Amino acid sequence: MELRDKVIVITGASSGFGEQIARRCAAAGARLVLAARSPAPLERLAGELGAREGRALAVPTDVGSAADVERLAATALERFGHVDVLVANAGFGVFDPIARARVEDLEEMLDVNVVGVARSVKAFLPDMLRRRSGHVVVMSSGMGLVATKNMGYYSASKHALVGLARTLMVELEGTGVRCALLCPGLAATGFQQRSGWEQYPRITRWFSCTSEQVADATVRAIRRRTHGEVLVPWYEWLTSLYDLAPGLFRLVLRVVG
Ligand SMILES: NC(=O)c1ccc[n+]([C@@H]2O[C@H](COP(=O)([O-])OP(=O)(O)OC[C@H]3O[C@@H](n4cnc5c(N)ncnc54)[C@H](OP(=O)(O)O)[C@@H]3O)[C@@H](O)[C@H]2O)c1
């Protein structure tokens, strides 16, 4: 798909993957609606990507708030008339062993990482279905496909997203609307401000990548209108080991850490 003049909504656009995706989409001529909670970095980015020319719009949004997400959709549709692509990317992680982890952190991650995506999809999907055209991109994680130590609650939220996106893929067959599920490995972004580097198990280095690689893969998925799963970097061998020989996978984790 040619991105020129396409209308793309990105949640979590002020930093990390979302910012890199926004920059690439703007460079390809797309019109952008940028959402995140903090207005200042969002306005700055929108300014850089064409706010004055009406090509980028910052809409401060907490995806944990139903009212905010409804306002985001209403604002985007009012300004541009329709939305071609939703990149549901906003999310965060808090890492701790489950015995020590705070259930409040799980509640917050479920509300932002899972319900936040569900809210966003619900806000934009009806119009896409009416138009029989659109693309929903869901940002999960490698932690949505495998389990390692210290990431249990985050992993639970990202596994839930995998279920949500896979279901969307089934339900959207034949509707003209598509769904891509992105599952990146570890990448250095603002994400580690909350998750902390010290809790990452060593095995996560095996499928680490850069935010540039994730953004490139996401934009490629948008251009191709991918209806399926995208792993960044390529680590299918690891998910296959996890699915086919879970005991062996755990043994590897014990050895590697
Ligand atoms: N970095 C990694 O290793 C990695 C790996 C796999 C998957 N992921 C996933 O990729 C996505 C993006 O993460 P990132 O690495 O780019 O992290 P990041 O640099 O911290 O960016 C997160 C973005 O989400 C926004 N955000 C957080 N909570 C929000 C909320 N309640 N409502 C709206 N926006 C919110 C943040 O802005 P505000 O704080 O201003 O709201 C920021 O723009 C997340 O879903 C994360 O789980 C990350």
The ligand as a Gaussian input file, in Angstrom:
#p B3LYP/6-31G(d) Opt

LIG

0 1
 N       11.214000      -1.926000      24.258000
 C       11.045000      -3.223000      24.313000
 O       11.975000      -4.004000      24.667000
 C        9.731000      -3.822000      23.860000
 C        9.741000      -5.147000      23.396000
 C        8.552000      -5.715000      22.955000
 C        7.369000      -4.976000      22.988000
 N        7.375000      -3.685000      23.465000
 C        6.100000      -2.963000      23.457000
 O        6.197000      -1.891000      22.543000
 C        5.300000      -0.839000      22.926000
 C        6.051000       0.482000      22.911000
 O        7.082000       0.416000      23.878000
 P        8.461000       1.209000      23.732000
 O        9.551000       0.214000      23.893000
 O        8.443000       2.065000      22.551000
 O        8.414000       2.034000      25.094000
 P        8.452000       3.604000      25.396000
 O        9.627000       4.225000      24.716000
 O        8.343000       3.710000      26.879000
 O        7.114000       4.157000      24.715000
 C        5.854000       3.899000      25.258000
 C        4.875000       4.900000      24.682000
 O        3.581000       4.581000      25.187000
 C        3.031000       5.748000      25.804000
 N        2.133000       5.309000      26.878000
 C        2.437000       4.626000      28.010000
 N        1.334000       4.454000      28.745000
 C        0.312000       5.030000      28.065000
 C       -1.071000       5.195000      28.303000
 N       -1.657000       4.748000      29.436000
 N       -1.821000       5.834000      27.374000
 C       -1.256000       6.315000      26.238000
 N        0.038000       6.199000      25.954000
 C        0.817000       5.560000      26.866000
 C        4.237000       6.565000      26.269000
 O        3.984000       7.958000      26.401000
 P        3.380000       8.629000      27.754000
 O        4.191000       8.088000      28.889000
 O        3.522000      10.100000      27.545000
 O        1.950000       8.223000      27.815000
 C        5.176000       6.335000      25.080000
 O        4.824000       7.187000      24.025000
 C        4.736000      -1.240000      24.285000
 O        3.466000      -1.786000      24.102000
 C        5.718000      -2.304000      24.784000
 O        5.099000      -3.220000      25.641000
 C        8.539000      -3.085000      23.892000

